Amino acid sequence: MIDLILKFMFFGILGYITEVIYVYLGSKKWINRGFLHGPYIPIYAFGSLFIILFLTKYSDDLIIVFLIGMFICSALEYITSHIMELVFKRRWWDYSEYKYNINGRVALKNSVLFGIGSLIIIYALSPSINIVLENINNTLKLVLAVIFVLIIIIDFIFSVIDAYITSKNIDLNQNIKLRILKAYPHLIKNNLDLLVRLENLKNEIKDKTNKIKNKLK
């Protein structure tokens, strides 16, 4: 369990670094992409652990690791997107503009990257981490694991509060956490899209009402 917690910490931090660099290459801006305040992204950590737990036994087959890795990570991203939308009543990311997406929650481009990442995890990172952990004192590992768990719990509580306040106050334009909006701009985009749809619906109703009035005249 201690080793799993430390692997979770490692992959969470590595995922954060990867995400920040990926966004920078596209936008040329350094943005804190994590839902949490700290430099770690739990969805990458969970995805990596699932890959290790379920695919290590298939390490002799590159294609299986790639394909199942794609599926596991894509399913995790889809479920996480759906849960966050149910909790906060807003879409946190949207891949609707990407080709071959599923409900805007996952897209083929990202899924392929997940597959490549699965290969890197199984054949390079996981074996290297195991060697490092085997050479760390058990007491030190326990201390590191406890500290990390406490940090994650505290961070999660404050981050959920910030996310709730932000999602509730976008319309009011007050008490909004700029960090969250920079990391997840679709919080605003989806809100604006909703307003546009409502405005269009309002105009359609108005037009139909006018047509009925003209016929009655």
NORRAPE-V510672 format. One record per residue. N is the residue number from 1. PHI is phi in whole degrees, 0 to 359 (NA if undefined). Layout:
n = [N | N]
phi = [PHI | PHI]
This chain:
n = [1 | 2 | 3 | 4 | 5 | 6 | 7 | 8 | 9 | 10 | 11 | 12 | 13 | 14 | 15 | 16 | 17 | 18 | 19 | 20 | 21 | 22 | 23 | 24 | 25 | 26 | 27 | 28 | 29 | 30 | 31 | 32 | 33 | 34 | 35 | 36 | 37 | 38 | 39 | 40 | 41 | 42 | 43 | 44 | 45 | 46 | 47 | 48 | 49 | 50 | 51 | 52 | 53 | 54 | 55 | 56 | 57 | 58 | 59 | 60 | 61 | 62 | 63 | 64 | 65 | 66 | 67 | 68 | 69 | 70 | 71 | 72 | 73 | 74 | 75 | 76 | 77 | 78 | 79 | 80 | 81 | 82 | 83 | 84 | 85 | 86 | 87 | 88 | 89 | 90 | 91 | 92 | 93 | 94 | 95 | 96 | 97 | 98 | 99 | 100 | 101 | 102 | 103 | 104 | 105 | 106 | 107 | 108 | 109 | 110 | 111 | 112 | 113 | 114 | 115 | 116 | 117 | 118 | 119 | 120 | 121 | 122 | 123 | 124 | 125 | 126 | 127 | 128 | 129 | 130 | 131 | 132 | 133 | 134 | 135 | 136 | 137 | 138 | 139 | 140 | 141 | 142 | 143 | 144 | 145 | 146 | 147 | 148 | 149 | 150 | 151 | 152 | 153 | 154 | 155 | 156 | 157 | 158 | 159 | 160 | 161 | 162 | 163 | 164 | 165 | 166 | 167 | 168 | 169 | 170 | 171 | 172 | 173 | 174 | 175 | 176 | 177 | 178 | 179 | 180 | 181 | 182 | 183 | 184 | 185 | 186 | 187 | 188 | 189 | 190 | 191 | 192 | 193 | 194 | 195 | 196 | 197 | 198 | 199 | 200 | 201 | 202 | 203 | 204 | 205 | 206 | 207 | 208 | 209 | 210 | 211 | 212 | 213 | 214 | 215 | 216 | 217]
phi = [NA | 297 | 297 | 296 | 296 | 292 | 293 | 301 | 298 | 298 | 289 | 295 | 291 | 298 | 297 | 298 | 300 | 298 | 295 | 297 | 295 | 300 | 293 | 297 | 298 | 271 | 246 | 62 | 228 | 274 | 232 | 288 | 274 | 280 | 291 | 275 | 286 | 285 | 278 | 204 | 235 | 304 | 298 | 290 | 294 | 298 | 300 | 295 | 294 | 298 | 299 | 295 | 293 | 262 | 247 | 302 | 290 | 255 | 296 | 274 | 229 | 301 | 294 | 298 | 299 | 296 | 291 | 291 | 298 | 303 | 295 | 299 | 290 | 294 | 297 | 297 | 295 | 296 | 296 | 298 | 300 | 293 | 297 | 296 | 291 | 294 | 287 | 258 | 63 | 214 | 277 | 273 | 216 | 212 | 256 | 300 | 278 | 276 | 288 | 56 | 256 | 243 | 55 | 74 | 268 | 224 | 219 | 302 | 304 | 292 | 296 | 297 | 297 | 297 | 297 | 296 | 299 | 297 | 297 | 296 | 295 | 292 | 262 | 231 | 289 | 301 | 299 | 292 | 296 | 300 | 296 | 297 | 295 | 295 | 257 | 256 | 302 | 299 | 295 | 296 | 298 | 296 | 298 | 299 | 295 | 296 | 299 | 295 | 299 | 297 | 298 | 298 | 298 | 296 | 299 | 298 | 299 | 292 | 291 | 296 | 298 | 299 | 296 | 294 | 297 | 296 | 296 | 280 | 252 | 301 | 294 | 273 | 58 | 214 | 54 | 266 | 277 | 297 | 301 | 293 | 291 | 291 | 285 | 229 | 297 | 289 | 301 | 278 | 302 | 293 | 293 | 294 | 301 | 296 | 297 | 296 | 298 | 296 | 293 | 296 | 297 | 299 | 294 | 297 | 296 | 297 | 297 | 295 | 297 | 295 | 296 | 295 | 298 | 294 | 293 | 293 | 290]
